């Protein structure tokens, strides 16, 4: 099965399961499906040759307040 077929099958499964997703094109050779579910999000990338890479990010359960926004800008601004 090629990468496009795998991508279409995966998207159909997400839709059937009523899991929200969005498509991204970050790397030239892939289409990424960004999936957000409670407590985590997944980046699933599909390559033309059929390869699939998955990176999963999970919350540690800590909820922080508005002051944490400043950390975002101080750490990641140019």
NUTI-34795 format. One record per residue: residue in one letter; x, y, z of N, C-alpha, C in turn. Coordinates in steps of 0.05 Angstrom, whole numbers, plus 5000, padded with zeros to 4 digits. Each point is the difference from the previous one (the first is absolute). Last residue first. Example, Ala and Ser with C-alpha at 12.3 -4.5 7.8 and 13.67 -1.06 7.14 Angstrom:
! residues 2
<timi->s; n.east->5257; n.north->4955; n.up->5142; ca.east->5016; ca.north->5024; ca.up->5001; c.east->4985; c.north->5022; c.up->5014>
<timi->a; n.east->5006; n.north->4885; n.up->4999; ca.east->4982; ca.north->5024; ca.up->5000; c.east->5018; c.north->5024; c.up->5000>
END
This chain:
! residues 78
<timi->x; n.east->5248; n.north->5706; n.up->5377; ca.east->5026; ca.north->5006; ca.up->4988; c.east->5013; c.north->5023; c.up->5013>
<timi->x; n.east->4931; n.north->4933; n.up->5052; ca.east->5000; ca.north->5023; ca.up->4981; c.east->5028; c.north->5004; c.up->4990>
<timi->x; n.east->4973; n.north->4933; n.up->5068; ca.east->4998; ca.north->4992; ca.up->4972; c.east->4999; c.north->5024; c.up->4980>
<timi->x; n.east->5006; n.north->5003; n.up->5101; ca.east->5016; ca.north->4977; ca.up->4992; c.east->5001; c.north->4996; c.up->4970>
<timi->x; n.east->4948; n.north->5069; n.up->5041; ca.east->5027; ca.north->5004; ca.up->5008; c.east->5018; c.north->4977; c.up->4991>
<timi->x; n.east->4906; n.north->4997; n.up->4984; ca.east->5013; ca.north->5021; ca.up->4985; c.east->5029; c.north->5004; c.up->5007>
<timi->x; n.east->4948; n.north->4935; n.up->5048; ca.east->4999; ca.north->4994; ca.up->4972; c.east->5016; c.north->5020; c.up->4983>
<timi->x; n.east->4986; n.north->5017; n.up->5091; ca.east->5021; ca.north->4981; ca.up->4996; c.east->5001; c.north->4992; c.up->4970>
<timi->x; n.east->4930; n.north->5055; n.up->5030; ca.east->5025; ca.north->5015; ca.up->4997; c.east->5024; c.north->4981; c.up->4996>
<timi->x; n.east->4913; n.north->4964; n.up->5018; ca.east->5002; ca.north->5010; ca.up->4973; c.east->5027; c.north->5015; c.up->4996>
<timi->x; n.east->4970; n.north->4968; n.up->5085; ca.east->5017; ca.north->4982; ca.up->4985; c.east->5003; c.north->5009; c.up->4971>
<timi->x; n.east->4940; n.north->5042; n.up->5064; ca.east->5028; ca.north->5010; ca.up->5001; c.east->5019; c.north->4982; c.up->4984>
<timi->x; n.east->4904; n.north->4976; n.up->5011; ca.east->5007; ca.north->5019; ca.up->4980; c.east->5030; c.north->5010; c.up->5001>
<timi->x; n.east->4980; n.north->4906; n.up->5048; ca.east->4985; ca.north->5025; ca.up->4996; c.east->5012; c.north->5018; c.up->4979>
<timi->x; n.east->5001; n.north->4886; n.up->5009; ca.east->5013; ca.north->5025; ca.up->5009; c.east->4983; c.north->5024; c.up->4994>
<timi->x; n.east->4995; n.north->4886; n.up->5016; ca.east->4987; ca.north->5023; ca.up->4988; c.east->5013; c.north->5025; c.up->5011>
<timi->x; n.east->5029; n.north->4890; n.up->4990; ca.east->5003; ca.north->5025; ca.up->5014; c.east->4986; c.north->5022; c.up->4984>
<timi->x; n.east->5012; n.north->4907; n.up->4972; ca.east->4976; ca.north->5005; ca.up->5016; c.east->5001; c.north->5026; c.up->5015>
<timi->x; n.east->5061; n.north->4961; n.up->4933; ca.east->5006; ca.north->4989; ca.up->5026; c.east->4977; c.north->5005; c.up->5020>
<timi->x; n.east->4997; n.north->4987; n.up->4888; ca.east->5000; ca.north->5019; ca.up->5022; c.east->5007; c.north->4986; c.up->5026>
<timi->x; n.east->5031; n.north->4970; n.up->4898; ca.east->4980; ca.north->4996; ca.up->5021; c.east->5004; c.north->5020; c.up->5022>
<timi->x; n.east->5024; n.north->4974; n.up->4890; ca.east->5007; ca.north->5018; ca.up->5021; c.east->4977; c.north->4998; c.up->5021>
<timi->x; n.east->5046; n.north->4943; n.up->4909; ca.east->4977; ca.north->5004; ca.up->5018; c.east->5010; c.north->5017; c.up->5023>
<timi->x; n.east->5025; n.north->4968; n.up->4892; ca.east->5010; ca.north->5012; ca.up->5024; c.east->4977; c.north->5007; c.up->5017>
<timi->x; n.east->5023; n.north->4935; n.up->4908; ca.east->4982; ca.north->5010; ca.up->5020; c.east->5015; c.north->5012; c.up->5023>
<timi->x; n.east->5008; n.north->4966; n.up->4888; ca.east->5014; ca.north->5007; ca.up->5025; c.east->4980; c.north->5013; c.up->5018>
<timi->x; n.east->5004; n.north->4933; n.up->4905; ca.east->4984; ca.north->5016; ca.up->5018; c.east->5017; c.north->5005; c.up->5025>
<timi->x; n.east->5010; n.north->4963; n.up->4888; ca.east->5010; ca.north->5002; ca.up->5028; c.east->4981; c.north->5019; c.up->5015>
<timi->x; n.east->4992; n.north->4983; n.up->4905; ca.east->4984; ca.north->4983; ca.up->5018; c.east->5010; c.north->5001; c.up->5029>
<timi->x; n.east->5031; n.north->5052; n.up->4920; ca.east->5008; ca.north->4972; ca.up->4998; c.east->4985; c.north->4981; c.up->5019>
<timi->x; n.east->4986; n.north->5096; n.up->5001; ca.east->4991; ca.north->4989; ca.up->4974; c.east->5007; c.north->4971; c.up->4998>
<timi->x; n.east->4986; n.north->5041; n.up->5098; ca.east->5019; ca.north->5003; ca.up->4978; c.east->4989; c.north->4987; c.up->4975>
<timi->x; n.east->4958; n.north->5041; n.up->5098; ca.east->4998; ca.north->4980; ca.up->4979; c.east->5019; c.north->5008; c.up->4977>
<timi->x; n.east->4985; n.north->5023; n.up->5114; ca.east->5009; ca.north->5008; ca.up->4973; c.east->5000; c.north->4977; c.up->4981>
<timi->x; n.east->4956; n.north->5037; n.up->5099; ca.east->5003; ca.north->4976; ca.up->4984; c.east->5007; c.north->5009; c.up->4972>
<timi->x; n.east->4993; n.north->5038; n.up->5106; ca.east->5008; ca.north->5009; ca.up->4973; c.east->5006; c.north->4974; c.up->4985>
<timi->x; n.east->4938; n.north->5026; n.up->5094; ca.east->5016; ca.north->4982; ca.up->4984; c.east->5007; c.north->5014; c.up->4974>
<timi->x; n.east->4968; n.north->5024; n.up->5110; ca.east->4996; ca.north->5004; ca.up->4971; c.east->5020; c.north->4983; c.up->4986>
<timi->x; n.east->4946; n.north->5007; n.up->5104; ca.east->5023; ca.north->4995; ca.up->4982; c.east->4993; c.north->5008; c.up->4972>
<timi->x; n.east->4939; n.north->5009; n.up->5077; ca.east->5025; ca.north->4994; ca.up->5013; c.east->5024; c.north->4995; c.up->4983>
<timi->x; n.east->4905; n.north->4990; n.up->4956; ca.east->5003; ca.north->5010; ca.up->5027; c.east->5027; c.north->4991; c.up->5013>
<timi->x; n.east->5002; n.north->5010; n.up->4896; ca.east->4981; ca.north->4985; ca.up->5017; c.east->5005; c.north->5009; c.up->5029>
<timi->x; n.east->5030; n.north->5027; n.up->4891; ca.east->4999; ca.north->5008; ca.up->5028; c.east->4978; c.north->4985; c.up->5014>
<timi->x; n.east->5065; n.north->4994; n.up->4905; ca.east->4977; ca.north->4990; ca.up->5014; c.east->5001; c.north->5009; c.up->5029>
<timi->x; n.east->5044; n.north->5017; n.up->4895; ca.east->5002; ca.north->5009; ca.up->5027; c.east->4974; c.north->4993; c.up->5014>
<timi->x; n.east->5056; n.north->4967; n.up->4909; ca.east->4974; ca.north->5001; ca.up->5012; c.east->5004; c.north->5007; c.up->5030>
<timi->x; n.east->5064; n.north->5014; n.up->4906; ca.east->4997; ca.north->4994; ca.up->5028; c.east->4970; c.north->5003; c.up->5008>
<timi->x; n.east->5064; n.north->4978; n.up->4908; ca.east->4976; ca.north->5013; ca.up->5009; c.east->4997; c.north->4992; c.up->5029>
<timi->x; n.east->5095; n.north->5005; n.up->4937; ca.east->4979; ca.north->4987; ca.up->5016; c.east->4975; c.north->5017; c.up->5002>
<timi->x; n.east->5089; n.north->5021; n.up->4958; ca.east->4994; ca.north->4973; ca.up->4992; c.east->4977; c.north->4987; c.up->5015>
<timi->x; n.east->5036; n.north->5091; n.up->5017; ca.east->4994; ca.north->4997; ca.up->4971; c.east->4989; c.north->4973; c.up->4992>
<timi->x; n.east->4984; n.north->5038; n.up->5099; ca.east->5023; ca.north->4991; ca.up->4985; c.east->4992; c.north->4995; c.up->4971>
<timi->x; n.east->4933; n.north->5035; n.up->5053; ca.east->5023; ca.north->5012; ca.up->5013; c.east->5025; c.north->4993; c.up->4984>
<timi->x; n.east->4890; n.north->5001; n.up->4994; ca.east->5022; ca.north->4993; ca.up->4981; c.east->5025; c.north->5015; c.up->5010>
<timi->x; n.east->4896; n.north->4964; n.up->5042; ca.east->5022; ca.north->5019; ca.up->4999; c.east->5020; c.north->4990; c.up->4979>
<timi->x; n.east->4890; n.north->4983; n.up->5039; ca.east->5023; ca.north->4992; ca.up->4984; c.east->5020; c.north->5023; c.up->4999>
<timi->x; n.east->4926; n.north->4968; n.up->5079; ca.east->5005; ca.north->5019; ca.up->4978; c.east->5025; c.north->4991; c.up->4985>
<timi->x; n.east->4915; n.north->4958; n.up->5072; ca.east->5027; ca.north->5001; ca.up->4990; c.east->5003; c.north->5024; c.up->4981>
<timi->x; n.east->4928; n.north->4941; n.up->5077; ca.east->5007; ca.north->5024; ca.up->4985; c.east->5029; c.north->5000; c.up->4992>
<timi->x; n.east->4930; n.north->4917; n.up->5017; ca.east->5024; ca.north->5013; ca.up->5011; c.east->5008; c.north->5023; c.up->4982>
<timi->x; n.east->4927; n.north->4929; n.up->4992; ca.east->4994; ca.north->5028; ca.up->5008; c.east->5022; c.north->5012; c.up->5016>
<timi->x; n.east->4995; n.north->4913; n.up->4953; ca.east->5002; ca.north->5000; ca.up->5029; c.east->4993; c.north->5028; c.up->5012>
<timi->x; n.east->5001; n.north->4987; n.up->4906; ca.east->4981; ca.north->4980; ca.up->5010; c.east->4999; c.north->5000; c.up->5031>
<timi->x; n.east->5065; n.north->5054; n.up->4957; ca.east->4973; ca.north->5011; ca.up->4996; c.east->4979; c.north->4981; c.up->5011>
<timi->x; n.east->5090; n.north->4971; n.up->5001; ca.east->4996; ca.north->5022; ca.up->5018; c.east->4972; c.north->5011; c.up->4998>
<timi->x; n.east->5024; n.north->4934; n.up->4939; ca.east->4997; ca.north->4988; ca.up->5027; c.east->4995; c.north->5023; c.up->5020>
<timi->x; n.east->5019; n.north->5025; n.up->4912; ca.east->4973; ca.north->4988; ca.up->5002; c.east->4995; c.north->4989; c.up->5028>
<timi->x; n.east->5086; n.north->5033; n.up->4980; ca.east->4981; ca.north->5022; ca.up->5002; c.east->4971; c.north->4989; c.up->5003>
<timi->x; n.east->5069; n.north->4937; n.up->4984; ca.east->5002; ca.north->5012; ca.up->5027; c.east->4980; c.north->5022; c.up->5004>
<timi->x; n.east->5007; n.north->4962; n.up->4914; ca.east->4989; ca.north->4981; ca.up->5019; c.east->5000; c.north->5011; c.up->5028>
<timi->x; n.east->5043; n.north->5051; n.up->4934; ca.east->4970; ca.north->5000; ca.up->4996; c.east->4987; c.north->4981; c.up->5019>
<timi->x; n.east->5095; n.north->5001; n.up->4999; ca.east->4989; ca.north->5025; ca.up->5010; c.east->4969; c.north->5000; c.up->4999>
<timi->x; n.east->5046; n.north->4928; n.up->4961; ca.east->5001; ca.north->4998; ca.up->5029; c.east->4988; c.north->5025; c.up->5013>
<timi->x; n.east->5009; n.north->4999; n.up->4907; ca.east->4979; ca.north->4981; ca.up->5008; c.east->4999; c.north->4998; c.up->5030>
<timi->x; n.east->5069; n.north->5051; n.up->4964; ca.east->4975; ca.north->5013; ca.up->4996; c.east->4977; c.north->4982; c.up->5008>
<timi->x; n.east->5089; n.north->4966; n.up->5002; ca.east->4995; ca.north->5020; ca.up->5021; c.east->4973; c.north->5013; c.up->4997>
<timi->x; n.east->5009; n.north->4902; n.up->4958; ca.east->5016; ca.north->5024; ca.up->4999; c.east->4992; c.north->5020; c.up->5022>
<timi->x; n.east->4997; n.north->4889; n.up->4997; ca.east->4983; ca.north->5023; ca.up->5000; c.east->5018; c.north->5025; c.up->5000>
END
